[in-house]
Amino acid sequence: MRNILLFGAGKSASSLIKYLLDKSETENLHLTIADLNIDLAKKKTNNHKNATPIAIDIFNETDRKNAIKKADIVISMLPAHLHIEIAKDCISHKKHLVTASYISPEMQELDEEAKKNNLVFMNEIGLDPGIDHMSAMKVLDEIRAKGGKIILFESFCGGLVAPESDTNLWNYKFTWNPRNVVLAGQGGVAKFIQEGTYKYIPYNKLFRRTEFLEVEGFGRFEAYANRDSLKYRSVYGLDNALTVYRGTMRRVGYSRAWDILVQLGMTDDSYTIENSENMSYRDFTNSFLPYHPTDTVEIKLRYIQKIEQDDIIWDKLVELDIFNGKKKVGLKNATPAQILEKILTEQWTLEPEDKDMIVMYHKFGYELNGEKHQIDATMVCLGDDQTYTSMAKTVGLPVAIATLKILNKEITTYGVQIPITKEIYLPILKELEDYGVNFKEMEVPYLGYNPLNIMT
């Protein structure tokens, strides 16, 4: 049998594992699932005869290398910083590698070695990055094939809660790593290009500069800018495009409320709070407000943030329970961001019966025969349950499909790469349709940001 080694049996791996095990008989596959938590690995195999769960510490070099040596191809669903040692072992033992993570500089340095050894090192083959690359390149290549010149590209993605499970005022629940949500937008200025002009949004302004989007059947969304929209400008062949913008989607109103937490300082991860373990949630909130001998925490926060009494933002803050004087933080030497994460996790964790939702939206503006055109492409994927979430589907399925296509020599371009060629994206997007990952493409009037070509 052909042996697939998977490192990491976390939430995003469930649909990946199911896909490979469902194909194991017809494709002659054996799947080894390696995780530090052997019980988790066992649970994901579900006693399947073509699966073997093993406990492995990724830092145990001997065990790691022995496992890789026995495989025909390796998948890493571990955190991105743990991929590199696996990748080096894959070079040593001449094994293909698939990850859903961004290509790090260290990974890119292995490109020449991978090519020398006829190895495919496929990265960024999850949701975002991954499905975004493939669905964007499909339309971009089609526009270019008919002679069109790309003048605008915008891409948005959001991991949200399905409408039937949307039960809080923020219209949001955690569908992936809560820490990443709390720290979103930090670590640098958001930069993009709009109508030929470079634009920059500092973190303290990020959540007040949003764009609105309408998705048929699912209503209105807003999007705030990603940190670096220009990272893929050359990769996508968009060096001459006037507008290149990538953003994160939320329901309308989320960003304005989140900005209050940012302005207070609750998302800061750069220092620890003294005696955080014994603080109440109310103490935590009060620590960001000035002293006043008589005003309550609520009055001070309203005044500082200029929140009117009938503003829905106030109800959203109250819903988070940040004024509770009895609940203790219980985290020693915690940063504000860590404390906020704990508070939000209590409010925004998906209930057992809840379903999540992935929404993706692309805009393509182009010129053809002297006229401007626009194509909008949208994708909405709903989760089945808490195991087979839309996040697990959209992250794990592209990884699984690519893995099988590499094994079957249907993907034969060697080296460290991302899925932006027809050889890769066409068959994977086609197969994803069978699992409910469908893009709806629509010709719409070109709007851009400056349709009258006025100097700005």
Disulfide bonds with the S-S distance in Angstrom:
none
